[in-house]
Amino acid sequence: MNAVTRHWSAVRDALDNERVRSRSVLRTEETDFLPAALEVVERPVSPTARATAWVLLGLLVVALLWLFPAGSTSSPRRRASWSPPTTSS
């Protein structure tokens, strides 16, 4: 339980740091007159790119959950093979 608590506090700290950093990031209008190299470094990340990354990550998780369904056995289920009906006389 100690490891979970430690990781959870690390995630909270990272989110707090991201929130503080996002307040100090320059807006797009403020970066328009910077030299080219600084403009690339200081320009905020496009929200479309972040949304696309989250959608792709979600699709990857869904694909992995579909590939490995919960409660499945390690070997695939075998179908019963078809056999012709027997006639009794």
C-alpha positions in Angstrom: 0.0 0.0 0.0 2.9 2.3 0.6 4.0 2.1 -3.0 0.5 3.1 -4.2 0.5 6.1 -1.9 3.9 7.1 -3.0 3.0 6.9 -6.7 -0.3 8.7 -6.1 1.5 11.6 -4.4 4.0 11.7 -7.3 1.1 12.0 -9.8 -0.5 14.8 -7.7 2.8 16.7 -7.5 3.3 16.3 -11.3 -0.2 17.6 -12.0 0.3 20.6 -9.6 3.6 21.4 -11.4 1.9 21.2 -14.8 -0.9 23.5 -13.6 1.7 26.1 -12.3 3.7 25.8 -15.5 0.7 26.2 -17.7 -0.1 29.6 -16.1 3.4 30.8 -16.9 3.4 29.7 -20.6 3.2 32.5 -23.1 0.0 32.9 -25.2 0.2 32.6 -29.0 -0.1 36.3 -29.5 2.9 36.9 -27.2 5.1 34.6 -29.2 4.4 36.2 -32.6 7.3 38.7 -32.3 9.9 36.5 -30.8 12.9 35.3 -32.8 12.2 32.1 -34.7 14.1 29.7 -32.3 12.5 31.2 -29.2 9.1 31.2 -30.8 9.3 27.4 -31.4 10.4 26.8 -27.8 7.9 29.2 -26.1 4.8 28.5 -28.2 2.2 26.5 -26.3 1.3 23.0 -27.5 -1.7 22.9 -29.8 -4.9 21.7 -28.0 -5.7 19.7 -31.1 -2.5 17.7 -30.8 -3.1 16.9 -27.2 -6.7 15.8 -28.0 -5.5 13.6 -30.8 -2.9 12.0 -28.5 -5.5 11.3 -25.9 -7.9 9.8 -28.5 -5.1 7.6 -29.9 -4.1 6.5 -26.4 -7.7 5.7 -25.6 -8.1 3.6 -28.7 -4.9 1.7 -27.8 -6.3 0.9 -24.4 -9.6 -0.3 -25.9 -7.7 -2.4 -28.5 -5.6 -4.0 -25.7 -8.7 -4.7 -23.6 -10.4 -6.2 -26.6 -7.3 -8.4 -27.3 -7.0 -9.6 -23.7 -10.5 -9.8 -22.3 -10.8 -10.1 -18.5 -11.3 -13.6 -17.2 -10.1 -15.3 -20.3 -8.0 -18.4 -20.2 -4.5 -18.5 -21.6 -5.6 -21.0 -24.3 -8.2 -20.2 -26.9 -11.5 -22.0 -26.7 -11.9 -24.8 -29.2 -15.1 -25.2 -31.1 -16.7 -28.6 -31.2 -16.0 -30.2 -34.5 -18.9 -31.1 -36.6 -19.7 -34.7 -37.1 -22.4 -36.2 -39.3 -25.5 -37.5 -37.6 -25.5 -41.2 -37.0 -28.3 -43.3 -38.2 -29.6 -46.1 -36.0 -31.4 -49.1 -37.5 
